[in-house]
């Protein structure tokens, strides 16, 4: 089964719910970054959470989630694009959650400007995402992301987001609060083999609602030879001269998907002329 996201809203306008399956995306991204254990789990949560934020706040925009460790040397990036293309990057080693750790969420607007916010990530990724939504987006919600690990690494991942809407009344809020308080953890839901449609229905049982959308999520990297050459063209003239002087084919690997690109000296000389 491919990864996907579901959206639903209650008929009384009290709640909007997002539920996502990100298993294949997370497994592929984690393998490419060589992650295992706790690092893979945090990485999975960041990828899933970033997809949830994009689906909730900006389905047609690029959203990036950046988790910066307190030591300043470890960092994880989740990069979620419209139409579901998602990739991730892990750099450095060290604890990524705890005192001094930060979660930065960035949304690229249609005019190229950035909407961004930064919050502490002292606990879980779920808690940091809820704080970000409250502080930077003024959206009250409950976020739960999680993964299930096996002997070979992550074997399942997903999450949900319950957003409180303006038409919310105290009575239904009480019902949802009690329900969320006893709702199984994501690890338990995944271990049972359940899927987003089941989480959504369980969260909204007894509340008339309608499905308002479904979209695909997948691992996909937007790197290309053209992008590599364009990035090289931005180098200072002295750096390009040094590369041309070497006379060797330049080999560059994408940090996200590990695909290798080869740029020959002729192309480098052409960049030098333009530069």
Secondary structure, DSSP 8 states (H G I E B T S, - for coil): ---EEEEEEETTSSEEEEEEE-HHHHHHHHHHHT--HHHHHHHHHHHHHHHHHHHHH-TTSEEEEEEE-TTSS-EEEEEE-GGGEEEEEEES-S--SSTT-EEEEEEE-TTS-EEEEEEE-SS-HHHHHHHHHHHHS---EEEEEEEEEETTEEEEEEEEEEEE-TT--HHHHHHHHHHHHHS--HHHHHHTT--HHHHHHHHTTTS-EEEEEEEE-EE-----HHHHHHHHHTS-HHHHHHHHHHTS-EEEE-TTT--EEEE-HHHHHHHHHH-
